[in-house]
């Protein structure tokens, strides 16, 4: 996930009535530690805004990275 994608998501943290944000990671083929940290920060910010950020369709290296870092379950459930 690049900085532009992260900024686009952050721009949606307004009081717009949306309570659940689903992020489809199917097109993402690589994620580094910055990407993981960004997802965790967005997850935390969404909770603070009364929203749930939920990731879907993580596969390959992305799924492995999220699993190894221990955040995949939290991000998939949006809790």
LUMROZA-954392 format. One line per field, with one value per atom (N, C-alpha, C): x, y, z; atom name. Coordinates in nm, 4 decimals. Each point is the difference from the previous one (the first is absolute). Example, Ala and Ser with C-alpha at 12.3 -4.5 7.8 and 13.67 -1.06 7.14 Angstrom:
BEGIN
X = (1.3190, -0.0890, 0.0900, -0.0350, 0.0820, -0.0770)
Y = (-0.5690, 0.1190, 0.1200, 0.1050, 0.1190, 0.1090)
Z = (0.7800, 0.0000, 0.0000, -0.0720, 0.0060, 0.0730)
name = (N, CA, C, N, CA, C)
END
This chain:
BEGIN
X = (0.0848, -0.0848, 0.0890, -0.0260, 0.0832, -0.0638, 0.0751, -0.0465, -0.1257, -0.0119, -0.1182, -0.1259, 0.0097, -0.1135, -0.0378, 0.1015, -0.0252, -0.0692, 0.0445, -0.0613, -0.1445, -0.0266, -0.1366, -0.0922, 0.0482, -0.0803, -0.0205, 0.1066, -0.0102, -0.0988, -0.0097, -0.0921, -0.1457, -0.0279, -0.1372, -0.0386, 0.0907, -0.0320, -0.0693, -0.1190, -0.0843, -0.1341, -0.0804, -0.1315, -0.0948, 0.0115, -0.0792, -0.1073, -0.0163, -0.0997, 0.0493, 0.1163, 0.0574, 0.0531, -0.0369, 0.0443, 0.0979, 0.0000, 0.0880, 0.0737, 0.1326, 0.0839, 0.0649, -0.0295, 0.0587, 0.1117, 0.1161, 0.1163, 0.0387, -0.0201, 0.0295, 0.1477, 0.0745, 0.1432, 0.0345, -0.0990, 0.0251, 0.1019, -0.0057, 0.0972, 0.1399, 0.0161, 0.1288, 0.0848, 0.1165, 0.0861, 0.1196, 0.0290, 0.1132, -0.0341, 0.0409, -0.0171, 0.1237, 0.0521, 0.1152, -0.0475, 0.0948, -0.0355, -0.0753, 0.0321, -0.0718, -0.1479, -0.0270, -0.1386, -0.0757, 0.0649, -0.0624, -0.0286, 0.1000, -0.0171, -0.1121, -0.0105, -0.1064, -0.1373, -0.0144, -0.1281, -0.0355, 0.0971, -0.0246, -0.0418, 0.0681, -0.0352, -0.1399, -0.0341, -0.1334, -0.1065, 0.0326, -0.0917, -0.0265, 0.1064, -0.0117, -0.0801, 0.0310, -0.0714, -0.1474, -0.0296, -0.1394, -0.0781, 0.0623, -0.0668, -0.0280, 0.0970, -0.0182, -0.1136, -0.0239, -0.1064, -0.1331, -0.0045, -0.1232, -0.0260, 0.1060, -0.0118, 0.0802, -0.0226, 0.0753, 0.0691, 0.1322, 0.0768, 0.0233, -0.0432, 0.0119, 0.0716, 0.1056, 0.0689, -0.0589, 0.0041, -0.0510, 0.0958, 0.0012, 0.0695, 0.1508, 0.0605, 0.1469, 0.0513, 0.0992, 0.0543, 0.1501, 0.0643, 0.1422, 0.0862, 0.0936, 0.0953, -0.0708, -0.1058, -0.0740, -0.0609, -0.0660, -0.0585, 0.1092, 0.1110, 0.1115, 0.0530, 0.0173, 0.0525, -0.0953, -0.1289, -0.0981, -0.0098, 0.0212, -0.0023, 0.1226, 0.1178, 0.1256, 0.0026, -0.0569, -0.0004, -0.1111, -0.0874, -0.1026, -0.1210, -0.0221, -0.1127, -0.1132, 0.0173, -0.1000, -0.1386, -0.0065, -0.1307, -0.0709, 0.0727, -0.0594, -0.0528, 0.0807, -0.0403, -0.1123, -0.0065, -0.1074, -0.1326, 0.0064, -0.1238, -0.0431, 0.0926, -0.0337, -0.0242, 0.0422, -0.0220, 0.1069)
Y = (-0.1169, 0.1169, 0.1227, 0.0905, 0.1187, 0.1151, 0.1070, 0.1158, 0.0625, -0.0051, 0.0552, -0.0767, -0.1338, -0.0828, 0.0272, 0.0104, 0.0280, 0.1350, 0.1006, 0.1329, -0.0040, -0.0754, -0.0110, -0.0609, -0.1015, -0.0594, 0.0974, 0.0694, 0.0949, 0.1117, 0.0388, 0.1062, -0.0390, -0.1299, -0.0463, -0.0097, 0.0381, -0.0038, 0.1295, 0.0179, 0.1144, -0.0544, 0.0845, -0.0425, -0.0082, -0.1090, -0.0165, -0.1074, -0.0533, -0.1031, -0.1410, -0.0128, -0.1312, -0.0600, -0.1231, -0.0657, -0.1138, -0.0527, -0.1113, 0.0318, -0.0122, 0.0229, -0.1321, -0.0495, -0.1262, 0.0333, -0.0568, 0.0243, -0.1297, -0.0059, -0.1193, 0.0007, -0.0947, -0.0076, -0.0947, -0.0495, -0.0933, 0.0525, 0.1279, 0.0472, 0.0276, -0.0077, 0.0297, -0.1267, 0.0052, -0.1180, 0.0064, 0.1177, 0.0144, 0.1012, -0.0310, 0.0941, -0.0048, 0.1181, 0.0076, 0.0422, 0.0227, 0.0377, 0.1326, 0.0909, 0.1268, -0.0236, -0.0901, -0.0317, -0.0597, -0.0910, -0.0597, 0.1083, 0.0847, 0.1076, 0.0950, 0.0256, 0.0878, -0.0618, -0.1285, -0.0670, 0.0005, -0.0238, 0.0003, 0.1401, 0.1027, 0.1376, 0.0357, -0.0420, 0.0266, -0.0756, -0.1218, -0.0785, 0.0727, 0.0467, 0.0721, 0.1291, 0.0739, 0.1248, -0.0252, -0.1066, -0.0297, -0.0288, -0.0734, -0.0273, 0.1289, 0.0918, 0.1282, 0.0818, -0.0219, 0.0725, -0.0751, -0.1138, -0.0778, -0.0822, -0.0309, -0.0781, -0.1288, -0.0942, -0.1258, -0.0132, -0.0140, -0.0269, -0.1496, -0.0619, -0.1441, -0.0279, -0.0800, -0.0375, -0.1303, -0.0139, -0.1203, -0.0434, -0.1283, -0.0596, 0.0191, 0.0051, 0.0031, -0.1374, -0.0039, -0.1289, 0.0117, -0.1143, -0.0036, 0.0686, 0.0800, 0.0679, 0.0935, 0.0634, 0.0936, -0.0757, -0.1104, -0.0806, -0.0506, -0.0477, -0.0481, 0.1103, 0.1201, 0.1132, 0.0354, 0.0042, 0.0338, -0.1099, -0.1238, -0.1123, 0.0029, 0.0163, 0.0010, 0.1149, 0.1128, 0.1154, -0.0087, -0.0983, -0.0229, 0.0896, 0.0654, 0.0936, -0.0471, -0.1099, -0.0386, -0.0231, -0.0661, -0.0287, 0.1269, 0.0918, 0.1269, 0.0777, 0.0039, 0.0760, -0.0673, -0.1319, -0.0691, 0.0113, 0.0069, 0.0076, 0.1435, 0.0940, 0.1400, 0.0371, -0.0852, 0.0289, 0.0900)
Z = (0.0000, 0.0000, 0.0000, -0.0915, -0.0076, 0.0776, 0.0121, 0.0780, -0.0593, -0.1324, -0.0651, 0.0399, 0.0036, 0.0405, 0.1444, 0.0852, 0.1416, 0.0160, -0.0734, 0.0088, -0.0479, -0.1056, -0.0511, 0.1048, 0.0711, 0.1064, 0.1147, 0.0392, 0.1107, -0.0319, -0.1266, -0.0405, 0.0239, 0.0126, 0.0207, 0.1470, 0.0908, 0.1417, 0.0406, -0.0525, 0.0327, 0.0475, 0.0563, 0.0472, -0.1182, -0.0754, -0.1213, 0.0132, 0.1205, 0.0227, -0.0285, -0.0607, -0.0284, 0.1292, 0.0272, 0.1228, -0.0274, -0.1204, -0.0340, -0.1297, 0.0043, -0.1171, -0.0365, -0.1173, -0.0476, -0.0978, 0.0261, -0.0836, -0.0694, -0.1311, -0.0793, -0.0376, 0.0560, -0.0262, -0.1146, -0.0735, -0.1105, -0.1009, -0.0375, -0.0989, 0.0572, 0.1309, 0.0631, 0.0026, -0.0642, -0.0073, 0.0934, 0.0561, 0.0914, 0.1080, 0.1228, 0.1101, 0.0876, 0.0317, 0.0889, 0.1390, 0.0888, 0.1376, 0.0051, -0.0898, -0.0051, -0.0313, -0.0932, -0.0345, 0.1171, 0.0730, 0.1188, 0.1032, 0.0257, 0.0988, -0.0416, -0.1288, -0.0499, 0.0241, -0.0292, 0.0245, 0.1483, 0.0854, 0.1443, 0.0454, -0.0500, 0.0364, -0.0500, -0.1211, -0.0536, 0.0782, 0.0419, 0.0826, 0.1311, 0.0625, 0.1283, -0.0177, -0.1054, -0.0241, -0.0300, -0.0736, -0.0300, 0.1273, 0.0934, 0.1280, 0.0753, -0.0019, 0.0686, -0.0615, -0.1285, -0.0705, 0.0021, 0.0713, 0.0073, -0.1245, -0.0742, -0.1230, 0.0147, -0.0913, -0.0016, -0.1343, 0.0031, -0.1203, -0.0067, -0.1088, -0.0169, -0.1316, 0.0068, -0.1232, -0.0528, -0.1314, -0.0659, -0.1092, -0.0293, -0.1145, 0.0000, 0.1167, 0.0060, -0.0388, -0.0881, -0.0429, -0.0225, -0.0189, -0.0316, 0.1042, -0.0471, 0.0874, 0.0972, -0.0440, 0.0862, 0.1183, -0.0275, 0.1072, 0.0940, -0.0563, 0.0818, 0.0911, -0.0542, 0.0782, 0.1138, -0.0292, 0.1034, 0.1059, -0.0407, 0.0942, 0.0898, -0.0591, 0.0760, 0.1009, -0.0378, 0.0909, 0.1048, -0.0143, 0.1006, -0.0071, -0.1130, -0.0082, -0.0906, -0.0693, -0.0998, 0.0610, 0.1132, 0.0593, 0.0418, 0.0601, 0.0430, -0.1209, -0.1070, -0.1177, -0.0783, 0.0020, -0.0708, 0.0737, 0.1312, 0.0792, 0.0249, -0.0130, 0.0213, 0.1441, 0.0928, 0.1429, 0.0570)
name = (N, CA, C, N, CA, C, N, CA, C, N, CA, C, N, CA, C, N, CA, C, N, CA, C, N, CA, C, N, CA, C, N, CA, C, N, CA, C, N, CA, C, N, CA, C, N, CA, C, N, CA, C, N, CA, C, N, CA, C, N, CA, C, N, CA, C, N, CA, C, N, CA, C, N, CA, C, N, CA, C, N, CA, C, N, CA, C, N, CA, C, N, CA, C, N, CA, C, N, CA, C, N, CA, C, N, CA, C, N, CA, C, N, CA, C, N, CA, C, N, CA, C, N, CA, C, N, CA, C, N, CA, C, N, CA, C, N, CA, C, N, CA, C, N, CA, C, N, CA, C, N, CA, C, N, CA, C, N, CA, C, N, CA, C, N, CA, C, N, CA, C, N, CA, C, N, CA, C, N, CA, C, N, CA, C, N, CA, C, N, CA, C, N, CA, C, N, CA, C, N, CA, C, N, CA, C, N, CA, C, N, CA, C, N, CA, C, N, CA, C, N, CA, C, N, CA, C, N, CA, C, N, CA, C, N, CA, C, N, CA, C, N, CA, C, N, CA, C, N, CA, C, N, CA, C, N, CA, C, N, CA, C, N, CA, C, N, CA, C, N, CA, C, N, CA, C)
END
